[in-house]
Amino acid sequence: MTMGGEENKSDSENEGGGRKKKKVLTTRFDLPKESELRVECKLNRFFHVAVVPNSGTCEIFGSEIGSSSSSALSSSGGVSSSVGGTNTTKKKLGGGKWAFFTYSGCTIELEETNQTNATNANSKIHLTTKKTSGEGAGGEDFGDDTGTRNEDSDDDLEKSGDEEDKDKEEEQAIEIAYVSEETPMVSYLNVHGVLEAKRKKARDCSSALVSSDDAVNEMEKEEEEEDTKKKRKRGEIVEGEEQQEEKENDGVRQKSSAGPRVLIVGPADVGKSSLSKILINYAARQAWSPLFIDLDLGQNAISVPGTISAAPIDHPINPFEDGAHVKSEMPLSYFFGDVTVTENSKEHYKFLVEKIAEMMEARNSKNEHARHSGCIVNTMGWIEGLGLELILHAVKSLEIDTVLCLGQERLFQTLSKQFAKDAALAQQQQQKNKKNKKKTSSSDDDGKKVDAAVEILSLKKSGGVVERTTEFRRKTRDDRFREYFYGFDFVSNPLSPVAQSAFFSSVSFYKVGGGAKAPTSALPIGQEASTDPMRVASVIPSMSLVNAIVAVSHGKTQSDLLTSNVAGFIHIVEVDMHAKRFTYLSPNPGQLPNTNLIVGNVKWFPEN
């Protein structure tokens, strides 16, 4: 089976007086069943991908592409062309790491456009096939296959090996592409099967509860009403107790008909974001509408870095339009203002997670289908110390019932012991509740937090996941800001942000947190800390605002800013202290939706 042995090249186009030319290089990969093609493309570069018609289908993050869905994705900017004698629909993908998985097998073509110096066009570009499982379909060995693509040149100048490597580094958009049969996708599909069964069970349970309520006859209702009247006359029912009991019954019914609430945890660079997108895409393809919650401050897939966000997903993510991010018409974002959490800011982070939980409960109470669909939660790669504390807080606040642990056995064992302890507390609480019919409100709250056992599953990370450097993470954050203002396609810039100016007097700048809170032991007896990390403080405009990412809050007053989500973001590009005005980049023209702006520690330094 050929793994990149076939090649196609287009005529070169001279640019800049013949000193540079473009080369279109195409390589074909035949994928056996249950295998994936892994591609690593340089940032700020792009390539095209096409599934050869009638060869099968494949998936990107669980979103299906191929012969059966090429027409559905044609609106995303695909270009029809004849490649290798076959009419295919090419789709553009940006720089990053991509995996194309197929269950039944397919043929994929990759195309990249390189610009090279005319005098250095004798280079060779290699795409290797990584040996992963010995022999593949048809008994062919994948271990040593190498697809070589030769470029012809009008100039026969010979180069040394070092010069060739340098030119190759400058020219290639795709750094490496290989096929692997060692993939955890089948286990991920099994996880989806478990979650799908829970969603169906929640839906069936809800239908059964409705049918049960309808089956209650009028005589029983009259007897209950008469009994209630007698208890009220004897003073056995306190005012408001009946409504509280009905509210609790409604809560029990909603919880029994709730779909799976999944939290994905693991250290950095194990594929948490990829798994979360795979699971929400699988759910959306089954006509569910799960809520995707991203608690990762540094690499948020819904909004810009420095935010905690949530978005309902009612259709599969289109990677050709949205890249590796989640696009939603109704995202909910809270601005944390930093890409890391400290001891001083952890209360703010926890508070925002609890706000997300409140909004999710409000959505589920009004939308039965959303309640059955459940939620998928992505987390940061911080799993020790404060990071573990934040994970456990998210499990409690979001009432998680399923935790998927990726890539580390130690974290799996630590969480397993903690959840077993919580289950024991839940059992003790239930026994106390049986003995005491009249429960206090505090015991109710405690019971609600530990009443359900959390199921935890250990999953292996994909072999295609590679460790990202600090520089790579910084560049991806910068690209995320650029995508917010200019759009996913960095070449055509489909969005048109507007540079506008405003006087300092026309807006109000605020920041959450008044500095570090002193420990109680360091204060005089009876005195409390004067600063509060949750305090919303005014910010005096200064030159420090230059290059800051500023959130436009929905909060109308200063007291509302802490609990309000944001309408969007602006980028401050210039501050004129003499004129007392500033210039900012806005996604839309016109006035800002609100004049209350939240400043954090997030900045963007765009490259010119």
Buried (B, 14 or more C-beta within 10 A) or exposed (E): BBBBBBBBEBEBEEEEEEEBBBBBBBBBBBBBEBBBBBBBBBEBBBBBBBBBBEBBBBBBBBBBBBBEBBEEBBEBBBEEBEBBEBEBBBBBBBBBBBBBBBBEBBBBBBBBBBBBBBBBBBBEBEBBBBBBEEEBBEEBEBEEBEBEBEBEBEEEEEBEEEEBEBBBEEBBBBEBBBBBBBBBBEEBBEBBEEBBEBBBBBBEBBEEBEEEEEEEEEEEEEEEEEEEEEEBEEEEBEEEEEEEEEEEEEBEBBBEBBBBBBBBBBBBBBBBBBBBBBBBBBBBBBEBBBBBBBBBBBBBBBBBBBBBBBBBBBEBBBBBBBBBBBBBEEBBBBBBBBBBBEEBBBBBBBBBBBBBBEBBBEBBEEBBBBBBBBBBBBBBBBBEEBBBBBBBBBBBBBBBBBBBBBBBEEBBEBBBEBBEEBBEBBEEBEEEBEEEEEBEEEBBEBBBBBBBBBBBBBBBBBBBBEEBEEEBBBBBBBBBBBBBBBBBBBEEEEBEBEEBEBEBEEBBBBBBBBEEBEEEEEEEEEEEBEEBBEBBBEBEBEEEBBBBBBBBBBBEEBEEBBBBBBBBBBBBBBBEEEEEBBBBBBBEEEEBEBBBBBBBBBBBEEEE
